Amino acid sequence: MTATLITGIVELVTNDPARGDGSPLGIVRDAAVVADENTVLWVGPETEAPAADRRVALGGCAVVPGFVDPHTHLVFAGDRSNEFTARMAGERYDGGGIASTVSATRAASDDELRRHMVARATEARRQGTTTLEIKSGYGLTVTDEVRLLRIARGITDETTFLGAHVVPADADRDEYVRLVSGAMLDACAPHARWIDVFCEPGSAHAFDGDEARTILRAGRAAGLDLRVHGNQLGPGPGVQLAVELGAASVDHCTHLDDADVDALAGGDTVATLLPGAEFSTRSPYPDARGLLDAGATVALATDCNPGTSFTSSMPFVIALAVREMGMTPAEALWAATAGAAAALRRADIGRIAPGARADLAVLAAPSFIHLAYRPGVPLARVLDLAERA
């Protein structure tokens, strides 16, 4: 492979505390990186950079790890802008709108779903995202859940079986739980790395704690790792269940009590916060400050979906986290990179260090702080070394 020396980096965020300023972000000033198309080979001050096959000069930009988005629903058809309008007028979100997306998705062709998914993934990449997790959950039949996962596998290995998104309106609840944890799981497991469940006992559409436990245990027995949608609409057992079962992540975490926070702080389960959903539903934002002060690991994600968070922008999520959830710009960036990588149990992404993937996001700014300081401005782009070769 051709090695490239990347220079002109005024601020390099490595997420390695042993480097640079010794902060959790491991910032190196006036830095350089050597990488091939896939892997970082060397990181340090530009004055100490080794020779390489070629050189790319960035001209005074900040560079951060490519954003990791560990919670998306990119494979879908249809539009729910009318639902958004209703919520802006005061209507409460309860999960019921998912059924309209299921109907549109079932009716769409594979080519249509693939085309829309690729367009959304490209949109995310243009804003600095280099890793995407993608869930199923808009099929809710064996055939449709399998095809959504197969389509998602076309662009990512981080695929999540979410047959337990909601109970279809025409289904018997007990029978559907048996289907999701039985025949549907058997068919979908070969195409997924993860299993997820929407655990919200207060919703008629989602799953209670006992149902979620049954589904997650079945998923683990089928060889899948665990994720949980929990505590979005109100207090519930989702966080405690995720920690008890050793799930990699529990996502939303909007309504937590002290016991939930203590459980997250004392376990390995990452609290993945999705402030785009609160923005789009006029709901209270999660208390990121409380989680961080307690010692919990926090990640950020877009929750890109047509009903409650139709954004692919991790920089937008970072800005919301700083403005609305009490995070510092440094904490928000770490949560969108290293924290999000932890939510996927990945050590090869979310950092810039020898041996890590060569996922670099270049900012048209002198510092990562501009991600929150200049919200809505397209500052980030992925540095494509293969394209430059």
C-alpha positions in Angstrom: 0.0 0.0 0.0 1.1 3.6 -0.6 1.9 5.5 2.6 0.7 9.1 2.7 2.2 11.8 4.9 -0.6 14.2 5.9 0.7 17.6 7.1 -0.7 21.1 7.8 -2.7 19.9 10.8 -2.9 22.7 13.3 -4.8 20.6 15.8 -5.0 16.8 15.8 -7.5 15.1 18.1 -6.2 11.5 18.6 -8.3 10.4 21.6 -5.1 9.0 23.1 -4.4 10.7 26.5 -0.8 9.5 26.3 -0.2 11.9 23.4 0.0 15.7 23.0 -1.5 17.7 25.8 -2.4 14.7 27.9 -6.1 15.5 27.9 -8.7 12.7 27.1 -8.6 14.0 23.5 -4.8 13.7 23.2 -4.5 16.9 21.2 -1.3 17.3 19.2 -0.5 20.8 17.8 1.2 21.3 14.4 0.8 17.6 13.8 1.2 15.1 11.0 -0.2 11.6 10.3 1.2 8.8 8.1 -1.4 6.3 6.9 -2.1 4.0 4.0 -5.6 3.6 2.6 -6.7 1.5 5.6 -4.5 2.0 8.6 -2.8 4.8 10.6 1.0 4.1 10.6 2.4 7.0 12.6 1.1 10.1 14.5 3.1 13.0 16.0 4.5 16.5 15.6 5.1 17.4 11.9 8.8 18.2 12.7 9.3 14.6 13.6 7.4 13.0 10.7 9.0 10.1 8.8 9.2 10.0 5.1 6.3 8.5 3.1 5.5 7.7 -0.6 3.5 10.9 -1.0 2.4 13.9 0.8 -1.0 15.7 1.4 -0.9 19.2 2.8 -4.1 20.3 4.5 -3.1 24.0 4.9 -3.9 24.6 8.5 -7.0 22.5 9.4 -8.0 20.7 12.5 -8.3 16.9 12.1 -10.5 14.6 14.3 -11.3 10.9 14.2 -14.1 10.2 11.7 -17.4 10.3 13.5 -18.9 7.0 14.6 -22.7 6.9 14.4 -23.8 3.8 16.5 -27.6 4.2 16.1 -29.3 4.7 12.7 -32.4 3.4 10.9 -31.2 4.2 7.3 -33.2 1.5 5.4 -36.7 2.8 5.0 -39.1 4.4 2.5 -41.7 7.1 2.9 -42.0 10.4 4.6 -43.4 11.5 8.0 -43.1 15.3 7.7 -46.8 15.6 8.6 -46.0 13.9 11.9 -43.2 16.3 12.6 -45.5 19.2 11.9 -48.1 17.8 14.3 -45.4 17.5 17.1 -44.3 21.0 16.5 -47.9 22.0 17.2 -47.9 20.1 20.5 -48.8 16.5 19.7 -47.0 14.0 21.9 -44.8 11.2 20.4 -45.8 7.7 21.4 -44.1 5.5 18.8 -47.3 4.9 16.8 -46.1 6.5 13.7 -43.6 3.7 13.0 -46.5 1.8 11.4 -46.7 4.2 8.5 -43.0 3.7 7.8 -43.4 -0.1 7.9 -46.1 0.1 5.4 -44.1 2.3 3.0 -41.0 0.2 3.4 -42.7 -3.1 2.8 -44.1 -1.6 -0.5 -40.8 -0.4 -1.7 -38.5 -2.4 -4.0 -35.0 -3.5 -2.9 -33.5 -1.0 -5.5 -35.5 1.9 -4.1 -34.5 1.1 -0.5 -30.9 0.6 -1.4 -30.8 3.9 -3.3 -32.2 5.9 -0.4 -29.9 4.2 2.1 -26.8 4.9 0.0 -27.9 8.5 -0.4 -28.3 9.0 3.4 -25.0 7.3 4.1 -23.3 9.5 1.5 -24.9 12.5 3.2 -23.4 11.4 6.5 -20.0 10.8 5.1 -20.0 14.3 3.6 -20.3 15.5 7.2 -17.4 13.5 8.6 -19.0 10.2 9.5 -16.9 7.1 8.7 -18.7 4.3 10.6 -22.5 3.6 10.6 -24.6 1.1 12.5 -27.9 0.4 10.7 -31.0 -1.3 12.2 -33.8 -3.2 10.5 -37.2 -2.8 12.2 -39.3 -1.4 9.4 -40.3 -4.8 8.0 -41.7 -6.7 10.9 -42.2 -9.9 8.9 -39.5 -12.6 8.4 -39.1 -11.8 4.8 -38.9 -8.1 5.1 -36.6 -8.0 8.1 -34.2 -10.3 6.3 -34.2 -8.1 3.2 -33.6 -4.9 5.2 -30.6 -6.5 6.9 -29.2 -7.8 3.6 -29.5 -4.3 2.1 -27.8 -2.7 5.1 -25.0 -5.2 4.9 -24.1 -3.7 1.5 -22.5 -0.7 3.2 -21.7 -1.8 6.9 -20.9 -4.8 9.0 -22.6 -3.0 12.0 -26.1 -4.4 11.3 -28.7 -4.7 14.0 -31.8 -7.0 14.0 -34.7 -4.9 15.3 -37.7 -7.1 14.7 -38.7 -6.0 18.2 -39.2 -2.4 17.1 -43.0 -2.4 17.7 -45.7 -5.0 17.8 -47.6 -4.8 14.4 -51.2 -3.6 14.8 -52.6 -6.8 13.3 -50.5 -9.1 15.4 -51.1 -10.9 18.7 -48.5 -9.7 21.1 -47.5 -13.1 22.6 -47.4 -14.7 19.1 -45.2 -11.8 17.8 -42.8 -12.1 20.7 -42.5 -15.8 19.9 -41.9 -15.0 16.2 -39.2 -12.4 16.9 -37.4 -14.7 19.3 -37.9 -17.7 17.1 -38.3 -18.0 13.3 -37.6 -14.4 12.6 -34.5 -14.4 14.7 -33.3 -17.6 13.1 -33.6 -16.1 9.6 -32.1 -12.7 10.5 -29.2 -13.7 12.7 -26.8 -14.7 9.8 -27.2 -11.1 8.5 -26.7 -9.2 11.8 -24.1 -8.5 14.4 -26.5 -7.2 17.0 -30.1 -7.6 18.3 -32.0 -4.7 19.7 -35.5 -4.2 21.3 -37.6 -1.1 22.0 -38.3 -1.6 25.7 -41.0 0.9 26.8 -43.6 -0.5 29.1 -45.7 2.7 28.9 -46.2 2.4 25.2 -48.9 0.1 23.7 -46.6 -0.3 20.6 -43.3 -1.3 22.3 -42.2 -4.2 24.6 -42.2 -4.5 28.3 -39.3 -5.7 30.4 -40.2 -9.4 30.4 -40.8 -9.4 26.7 -37.5 -7.6 26.1 -35.6 -10.0 28.3 -37.0 -13.0 26.3 -36.0 -11.5 23.0 -32.6 -10.4 24.1 -31.7 -13.8 25.6 -32.8 -15.5 22.5 -30.7 -13.2 20.4 -27.6 -13.9 22.6 -28.2 -17.6 22.2 -28.3 -17.1 18.4 -24.8 -15.5 18.6 -25.8 -11.8 18.5 -24.6 -9.1 20.8 -27.1 -6.9 22.6 -28.4 -3.3 22.3 -31.5 -1.8 23.9 -33.8 1.1 23.1 -34.6 2.2 26.7 -36.1 4.9 28.8 -37.1 7.2 25.9 -40.8 7.8 26.6 -40.7 7.5 30.4 -39.1 5.6 33.3 -38.8 1.9 32.7 -36.7 -1.2 33.0 -34.7 -0.7 29.8 -31.5 0.6 31.4 -31.4 -1.9 34.2 -32.1 -4.8 31.8 -29.3 -3.6 29.5 -26.8 -3.5 32.3 -27.9 -6.8 33.8 -27.5 -8.6 30.5 -24.3 -6.8 29.6 -25.6 -5.0 26.5 -23.0 -2.9 24.7 -25.3 0.1 24.7 -28.7 1.3 25.9 -29.9 4.1 23.7 -32.0 7.2 24.4 -31.8 7.3 28.3 -34.1 10.3 28.4 -35.8 9.4 31.7 -33.4 8.0 34.3 -33.6 7.7 38.1 -30.6 7.5 40.4 -30.6 3.7 40.3 -30.3 3.8 36.5 -27.4 6.3 36.6 -25.6 4.2 39.2 -26.1 1.0 37.1 -24.6 2.7 34.0 -21.7 4.1 36.1 -21.0 0.7 37.6 -21.2 -1.3 34.4 -19.8 -1.6 30.9 -23.0 -0.6 29.1 -22.6 2.7 27.2 -25.4 5.3 27.5 -25.9 6.4 23.9 -27.8 9.7 23.8 -29.8 10.8 20.8 -30.6 14.5 21.1 -31.9 14.7 17.6 -34.9 12.8 18.8 -35.6 15.3 21.6 -35.1 18.1 19.1 -37.7 16.6 16.8 -40.2 15.5 19.4 -40.0 18.5 21.8 -39.1 16.1 24.6 -36.8 16.8 27.5 -33.1 16.2 26.7 -31.2 13.5 28.6 -29.0 14.6 31.5 -25.6 14.0 30.0 -24.0 16.1 32.7 -25.3 13.8 35.4 -24.2 10.7 33.6 -20.7 12.0 33.0 -20.3 13.3 36.6 -21.4 9.8 37.9 -18.7 8.1 35.8 -20.9 6.6 33.0 -19.5 6.2 29.5 -21.6 8.4 27.1 -21.9 8.1 23.3 -23.7 10.3 20.8 -25.6 9.1 17.7 -28.0 10.6 15.2 -30.9 8.1 15.4 -31.4 9.0 11.8 -35.0 7.9 11.0 -38.0 9.4 9.2 -40.2 10.0 12.2 -38.3 11.4 15.2 -34.8 12.4 14.0 -34.4 12.8 10.3 -30.8 14.0 10.4 -27.6 12.3 9.3 -25.4 15.1 10.9 -23.1 14.1 13.8 -21.9 17.7 14.0 -25.5 18.8 14.6 -25.8 16.2 17.3 -22.5 17.5 18.9 -23.9 21.0 18.9 -27.1 19.9 20.5 -25.2 18.0 23.2 -23.2 21.1 24.1 -26.1 23.5 24.0 -28.9 21.3 25.5 -27.3 18.5 27.5 -24.5 20.2 29.5 -21.6 18.6 27.7 -18.4 20.5 27.0 -17.2 20.6 23.3 -14.4 18.1 24.2 -16.9 15.7 25.9 -19.3 15.9 23.0 -16.5 15.2 20.4 -15.2 12.3 22.5 -18.7 10.8 22.8 -19.2 11.1 19.0 -16.0 9.3 18.3 -14.3 7.2 21.0 -17.5 6.9 23.1 -19.5 5.8 20.0 -16.8 3.3 19.2 -17.2 1.9 22.7 -20.9 1.6 22.1 -20.0 -0.7 19.1 -17.3 -2.5 21.2 -14.7 -1.4 18.6 -11.1 -0.5 19.4 -10.0 0.2 15.8 -12.2 3.3 15.2 -12.9 6.5 17.1 -9.2 7.3 17.5 -6.2 8.3 15.5 -3.3 6.1 16.5 -1.0 3.5 14.9 -3.0 0.4 14.1 -6.4 2.2 14.1 -8.4 2.5 10.9 -7.4 5.5 8.8 -10.7 7.3 9.4 -9.9 11.0 9.5 -12.3 13.9 9.4 -10.9 17.2 8.3 -12.5 20.4 9.6 -12.5 23.7 7.8 -11.6 25.3 11.1 -8.6 25.7 13.4 -10.2 23.7 16.3 -12.8 21.0 17.0 -14.6 23.6 19.2 -16.0 25.1 16.0 -18.2 22.0 15.6 -20.4 23.4 18.4 -19.4 27.1 18.0 -20.6 27.2 14.3 -23.7 24.9 14.3 -25.2 24.2 10.9 -22.0 25.1 9.0 -20.6 22.2 6.9 -17.1 22.1 8.4 -16.4 18.4 8.4 -15.4 16.1 5.5 -13.9 12.7 5.4 -10.3 12.5 4.1 -10.4 9.8 1.4 -6.9 8.6 1.1 -7.8 5.9 -1.5 -9.3 8.7 -3.7 -6.1 10.7 -3.4 -3.8 7.8 -4.3 
